[in-house]
């Protein structure tokens, strides 16, 4: 049983009063302090939209009524489509989906305990792996092909995803030319420009720079993506004590402003642009100011971010599931599980980075995808909660069986045993004797076996005629 799109929201780290206080602070920051914009085109658009622009300081301030008016133009839900409709995800409200993420630079080899630079072949392999993992609903392009020049990165990363999984493909972009190539490629695969807008099989990420800053390059990318009507994700990554004040509340305020900058600009460019409010907020190790990916505070910040997104009626991209561990050890498991669970129970629409990432989000590991798939199955079961109705309460059955009765062989047990109880694919639930008889394998060893089984299967590829059309029309794709 695949669980996705379930309604979260049972966990609320912020009270209703706290949400309003953060909102009021956010509006004051945008109005009284403003934010720096390093894209000339974006500055001009903000000015035309009624913002107060200081051209010398490149500072933009917007009054609260206009801010709220622009936010209200953004759709409250965004559909991210797979090439196979069964993988469609409707982001919005408190519906929960999970996926990969990161753009990691390295691949960890569990057999040698070493890492190496990631390449394009790794991304293709990981797309195929994720295509077979049911609890990972969306494929965000999770590694960077270090061997390619930046001009070829966008088109090759998206082609690697589209040609190896039927799940939705999301990814960061690096050049305007790359954006144009990727959109044209997606139009060919979707069937037409109109078909792609109707069923977007790709979405793109353009980040703000915390605190309170829009980079010139990313500002231009936001404009181009919004102009083309492709779903756009606008995340920000304030770090407690470094690029935001150290307190979680202040970090949430900075994160909200930073993310809203992209949301607002997209609506100025093209009202109604499908845009997703995003957070990669986390804490820092205050001993040496390292970024931390597995802290419980990261889970709390992104759970709070989900509440802020729900307040503004925006779809939310939050972050969980990572670890700072260097091995697939207990730390890797508990950090990944805790942050994913907090995000999911808060109703994060898309938990990105939820599978595969380790070592401060710099490295991915094949086996961790498989282990995280099991963790996410448990997380989604927790989101589903406990269903209470006459059938699940089973009063008549309890009455029939009476004191000392056994429910093992009843029809009710057969009816609900798989629906009510998640069955992990890797966790060991055997007796010690049976476990030893089967080789006494650790979880990472079982994960290695499963990775090999999946990769030995025939994988998905684009239909031959479509694939050939893409290769003939789009330049720069490395075969």
VENJO-V643719 format. One record per residue. N is the residue number from 1. PSI is psi in radians with two decimals (* if undefined). NEAR is the number of other C-alpha atoms within 12 Angstrom. Layout:
[[N & PSI & NEAR] [N & PSI & NEAR]]
This chain:
[[1 & 2.12 & 18] [2 & 2.15 & 27] [3 & 2.12 & 31] [4 & 2.73 & 39] [5 & 0.31 & 35] [6 & 2.65 & 32] [7 & 2.06 & 28] [8 & -2.66 & 36] [9 & 0.03 & 34] [10 & -0.43 & 26] [11 & 2.16 & 27] [12 & 1.64 & 30] [13 & -0.32 & 29] [14 & 2.34 & 29] [15 & 2.90 & 16] [16 & -0.68 & 16] [17 & -0.69 & 15] [18 & -0.68 & 22] [19 & -0.78 & 27] [20 & -0.67 & 19] [21 & -0.74 & 20] [22 & -0.74 & 32] [23 & -0.80 & 34] [24 & -0.66 & 22] [25 & -0.71 & 26] [26 & -0.81 & 38] [27 & -0.67 & 30] [28 & -0.71 & 23] [29 & -0.81 & 31] [30 & -0.62 & 38] [31 & -0.81 & 25] [32 & -0.58 & 19] [33 & -0.80 & 24] [34 & -3.02 & 35] [35 & 2.67 & 39] [36 & 2.35 & 35] [37 & 2.10 & 39] [38 & 0.24 & 29] [39 & 2.11 & 27] [40 & -0.73 & 26] [41 & -0.70 & 27] [42 & -0.71 & 39] [43 & -0.76 & 36] [44 & -0.71 & 27] [45 & -0.74 & 27] [46 & -0.74 & 40] [47 & -0.81 & 23] [48 & -0.43 & 17] [49 & 0.03 & 27] [50 & 0.13 & 21] [51 & 2.75 & 32] [52 & 2.01 & 27] [53 & 2.16 & 30] [54 & 1.80 & 22] [55 & -0.57 & 21] [56 & -0.78 & 12] [57 & -0.12 & 16] [58 & 0.68 & 28] [59 & 2.33 & 30] [60 & 2.27 & 40] [61 & 2.45 & 34] [62 & 2.33 & 35] [63 & 2.63 & 26] [64 & -0.78 & 23] [65 & -0.70 & 16] [66 & -0.67 & 23] [67 & -0.87 & 36] [68 & -0.58 & 26] [69 & -0.74 & 21] [70 & -0.71 & 33] [71 & -0.71 & 36] [72 & -0.33 & 26] [73 & -0.40 & 27] [74 & 2.45 & 38] [75 & 2.54 & 31] [76 & -0.22 & 29] [77 & 2.61 & 32] [78 & 2.22 & 38] [79 & 2.14 & 36] [80 & 2.10 & 44] [81 & 2.58 & 35] [82 & 2.90 & 33] [83 & -0.49 & 36] [84 & 2.20 & 24] [85 & -0.41 & 18] [86 & -0.28 & 19] [87 & 0.09 & 35] [88 & 2.51 & 27] [89 & 2.20 & 37] [90 & 1.74 & 36] [91 & 2.31 & 43] [92 & 2.91 & 39] [93 & -2.27 & 34] [94 & 0.31 & 42] [95 & 2.43 & 38] [96 & 2.26 & 47] [97 & 2.79 & 53] [98 & 2.79 & 52] [99 & -3.13 & 49] [100 & -3.00 & 55] [101 & -3.12 & 46] [102 & -0.93 & 38] [103 & 0.87 & 40] [104 & 2.62 & 35] [105 & -0.32 & 31] [106 & 2.74 & 33] [107 & 2.30 & 39] [108 & 2.24 & 33] [109 & 1.95 & 24] [110 & -0.48 & 24] [111 & -0.47 & 16] [112 & -0.17 & 10] [113 & 0.66 & 13] [114 & 2.80 & 16] [115 & 2.75 & 23] [116 & 2.90 & 23] [117 & 2.42 & 25] [118 & 2.64 & 29] [119 & -3.14 & 29] [120 & -0.65 & 36] [121 & -0.59 & 26] [122 & -0.75 & 36] [123 & -0.70 & 43] [124 & -0.76 & 36] [125 & -0.73 & 36] [126 & -0.59 & 45] [127 & -0.75 & 46] [128 & -0.71 & 35] [129 & -0.85 & 42] [130 & -0.52 & 46] [131 & -0.42 & 42] [132 & 0.06 & 32] [133 & 1.82 & 40] [134 & -0.46 & 33] [135 & 0.00 & 40] [136 & 1.87 & 46] [137 & -0.50 & 49] [138 & 2.56 & 53] [139 & 1.80 & 57] [140 & 2.33 & 49] [141 & 1.96 & 52] [142 & -0.09 & 48] [143 & 2.86 & 47] [144 & 2.22 & 41] [145 & 1.66 & 33] [146 & -0.35 & 24] [147 & -0.15 & 19] [148 & 2.56 & 21] [149 & 2.66 & 20] [150 & -0.52 & 20] [151 & -0.37 & 24] [152 & -0.04 & 30] [153 & -0.84 & 37] [154 & -0.93 & 41] [155 & -0.65 & 44] [156 & -0.65 & 42] [157 & -0.82 & 50] [158 & -0.64 & 48] [159 & -0.69 & 45] [160 & -0.68 & 42] [161 & -0.88 & 47] [162 & -0.47 & 46] [163 & 0.00 & 38] [164 & -0.03 & 36] [165 & 2.62 & 38] [166 & 0.08 & 38] [167 & 2.83 & 42] [168 & 2.50 & 45] [169 & 2.13 & 45] [170 & 2.51 & 46] [171 & 2.68 & 44] [172 & 2.70 & 39] [173 & 2.75 & 41] [174 & -0.42 & 34] [175 & 2.66 & 29] [176 & -0.73 & 30] [177 & -0.67 & 24] [178 & -0.73 & 33] [179 & -0.81 & 41] [180 & -0.76 & 27] [181 & -0.78 & 32] [182 & -0.74 & 46] [183 & -0.76 & 42] [184 & -0.74 & 33] [185 & -0.77 & 41] [186 & -0.60 & 44] [187 & -0.70 & 31] [188 & -0.80 & 30] [189 & -0.70 & 38] [190 & -0.47 & 30] [191 & -0.48 & 23] [192 & 2.97 & 18] [193 & -0.78 & 21] [194 & -0.67 & 19] [195 & -0.65 & 20] [196 & -0.71 & 30] [197 & -0.58 & 28] [198 & -0.70 & 21] [199 & 1.45 & 33] [200 & 1.99 & 40] [201 & -0.07 & 47] [202 & 2.68 & 48] [203 & 2.79 & 46] [204 & 2.61 & 46] [205 & 2.31 & 45] [206 & 2.00 & 47] [207 & 2.60 & 41] [208 & 2.92 & 44] [209 & 1.96 & 36] [210 & 2.49 & 36] [211 & 2.37 & 37] [212 & 0.85 & 37] [213 & 2.40 & 36] [214 & 2.02 & 42] [215 & 2.60 & 30] [216 & -0.80 & 24] [217 & -0.81 & 25] [218 & -0.51 & 39] [219 & -0.76 & 40] [220 & -0.63 & 35] [221 & -0.73 & 39] [222 & -0.79 & 51] [223 & -0.82 & 43] [224 & -0.79 & 34] [225 & -0.78 & 43] [226 & -0.72 & 39] [227 & -0.61 & 27] [228 & -0.10 & 32] [229 & 0.35 & 33] [230 & 2.45 & 45] [231 & 2.30 & 47] [232 & 2.32 & 50] [233 & 2.30 & 47] [234 & 1.37 & 48] [235 & 2.84 & 43] [236 & 2.78 & 46] [237 & 1.06 & 43] [238 & 2.44 & 43] [239 & 2.18 & 39] [240 & 2.20 & 35] [241 & -0.08 & 26] [242 & -1.24 & 27] [243 & 0.20 & 29] [244 & 2.84 & 30] [245 & 2.79 & 23] [246 & -0.37 & 25] [247 & 2.58 & 23] [248 & -0.66 & 33] [249 & -0.78 & 35] [250 & -0.65 & 33] [251 & -0.76 & 41] [252 & -0.67 & 51] [253 & -0.80 & 43] [254 & -0.81 & 50] [255 & -0.74 & 50] [256 & -0.78 & 53] [257 & -0.86 & 51] [258 & -0.75 & 45] [259 & -0.65 & 52] [260 & -0.44 & 52] [261 & -0.84 & 53] [262 & -0.71 & 51] [263 & -0.82 & 53] [264 & -0.82 & 46] [265 & -0.73 & 50] [266 & -0.68 & 45] [267 & -0.53 & 38] [268 & -0.74 & 35] [269 & -0.82 & 35] [270 & 1.57 & 29] [271 & 2.32 & 25] [272 & 0.03 & 31] [273 & 2.27 & 39] [274 & 1.84 & 46] [275 & 2.50 & 52] [276 & 2.10 & 54] [277 & 2.31 & 54] [278 & 2.70 & 48] [279 & 2.35 & 55] [280 & 0.46 & 56] [281 & 2.49 & 54] [282 & -3.04 & 50] [283 & 3.02 & 37] [284 & 2.69 & 32] [285 & 1.85 & 21] [286 & -0.05 & 14] [287 & -0.62 & 11] [288 & 0.17 & 10] [289 & 0.48 & 16] [290 & 2.52 & 22] [291 & 2.39 & 29] [292 & 2.35 & 36] [293 & -0.27 & 43] [294 & 0.24 & 41] [295 & 2.62 & 37] [296 & -0.50 & 32] [297 & -0.58 & 36] [298 & -0.74 & 42] [299 & -0.76 & 44] [300 & -0.75 & 40] [301 & -0.74 & 47] [302 & -0.50 & 57] [303 & -0.73 & 49] [304 & -0.64 & 48] [305 & -0.63 & 61] [306 & -0.69 & 54] [307 & -0.67 & 49] [308 & -0.71 & 49] [309 & -0.74 & 46] [310 & -0.63 & 36] [311 & -0.76 & 31] [312 & 0.01 & 35] [313 & 0.84 & 27] [314 & 2.51 & 43] [315 & 2.62 & 49] [316 & 2.31 & 55] [317 & 1.92 & 56] [318 & 3.07 & 56] [319 & 2.28 & 56] [320 & 3.01 & 60] [321 & 0.02 & 55] [322 & 3.02 & 54] [323 & 2.65 & 44] [324 & -0.01 & 35] [325 & 2.66 & 31] [326 & -0.19 & 30] [327 & 2.89 & 28] [328 & 1.31 & 39] [329 & -2.94 & 22] [330 & -0.70 & 18] [331 & -0.76 & 22] [332 & -0.75 & 37] [333 & -0.84 & 37] [334 & -0.58 & 25] [335 & -0.77 & 36] [336 & -0.76 & 48] [337 & -0.77 & 37] [338 & -0.83 & 35] [339 & -0.68 & 43] [340 & -0.74 & 54] [341 & -0.75 & 45] [342 & -0.78 & 44] [343 & -0.78 & 55] [344 & -0.80 & 56] [345 & -0.40 & 42] [346 & -0.16 & 45] [347 & 0.52 & 48] [348 & 2.19 & 57] [349 & -0.77 & 54] [350 & 1.89 & 57] [351 & 1.78 & 55] [352 & 2.76 & 47] [353 & 0.26 & 52] [354 & -0.06 & 58] [355 & 2.36 & 53] [356 & -0.34 & 55] [357 & 2.50 & 51] [358 & 3.05 & 46] [359 & 1.10 & 33] [360 & 0.55 & 33] [361 & 0.30 & 41] [362 & -0.29 & 33] [363 & 2.53 & 41] [364 & 2.77 & 49] [365 & 2.23 & 48] [366 & -0.84 & 45] [367 & -0.53 & 41] [368 & -0.56 & 49] [369 & -0.77 & 50] [370 & -0.75 & 46] [371 & -0.78 & 44] [372 & -0.56 & 52] [373 & -0.71 & 45] [374 & -0.75 & 35] [375 & -0.77 & 42] [376 & -0.53 & 51] [377 & -0.73 & 38] [378 & -0.70 & 33] [379 & -0.82 & 41] [380 & -0.54 & 43] [381 & -0.66 & 33] [382 & -0.67 & 33] [383 & -0.68 & 34] [384 & -0.57 & 31] [385 & -2.81 & 23] [386 & 2.05 & 14] [387 & 2.15 & 15] [388 & 1.98 & 12] [389 & -3.13 & 9] [390 & -0.65 & 11] [391 & -0.74 & 16] [392 & -0.47 & 19] [393 & -0.49 & 15] [394 & 0.73 & 20] [395 & -0.80 & 15] [396 & -0.67 & 13] [397 & -0.76 & 22] [398 & -0.70 & 19] [399 & -0.74 & 14] [400 & -0.74 & 14] [401 & -0.66 & 16] [402 & -3.07 & 12] [403 & 2.36 & 10] [404 & 0.10 & 9] [405 & 2.80 & 13] [406 & 2.36 & 15] [407 & 0.15 & 21] [408 & -0.78 & 14] [409 & 0.24 & 13] [410 & 2.73 & 17] [411 & -0.62 & 13] [412 & -0.72 & 22] [413 & -0.78 & 19] [414 & -0.61 & 14] [415 & -0.66 & 17] [416 & -0.13 & 20] [417 & -0.65 & 18] [418 & -0.49 & 15] [419 & -0.69 & 20] [420 & -0.48 & 23] [421 & 2.08 & 21] [422 & 2.35 & 26] [423 & 1.79 & 21] [424 & 2.67 & 24] [425 & -0.30 & 24] [426 & -0.57 & 30] [427 & 2.45 & 25] [428 & 2.15 & 23] [429 & 0.37 & 14] [430 & 2.88 & 15] [431 & 2.82 & 11] [432 & -0.68 & 13] [433 & -0.80 & 11] [434 & -0.67 & 13] [435 & -0.79 & 17] [436 & -0.67 & 13] [437 & -0.48 & 11] [438 & 0.21 & 14] [439 & -0.11 & 15] [440 & 0.81 & 18] [441 & 2.44 & 20] [442 & 2.87 & 20] [443 & -0.68 & 29] [444 & -0.53 & 31] [445 & -0.71 & 25] [446 & -0.62 & 24] [447 & -0.71 & 31] [448 & -0.76 & 27] [449 & -0.72 & 21] [450 & -0.69 & 26] [451 & -0.81 & 31] [452 & -0.69 & 19] [453 & -0.76 & 18] [454 & -0.82 & 26] [455 & -0.33 & 27] [456 & -0.29 & 14] [457 & 2.79 & 15] [458 & 2.27 & 15] [459 & 3.00 & 22] [460 & 2.49 & 28] [461 & 2.73 & 24] [462 & 2.63 & 27] [463 & 2.44 & 18] [464 & -0.78 & 13] [465 & -0.69 & 14] [466 & -0.77 & 23] [467 & -0.76 & 26] [468 & -0.65 & 19] [469 & -0.74 & 20] [470 & -0.86 & 34] [471 & -0.52 & 25] [472 & -0.51 & 14] [473 & -0.49 & 20] [474 & 2.13 & 30] [475 & 2.68 & 24] [476 & -0.03 & 25] [477 & 2.24 & 29] [478 & 2.11 & 24] [479 & * & 17]]
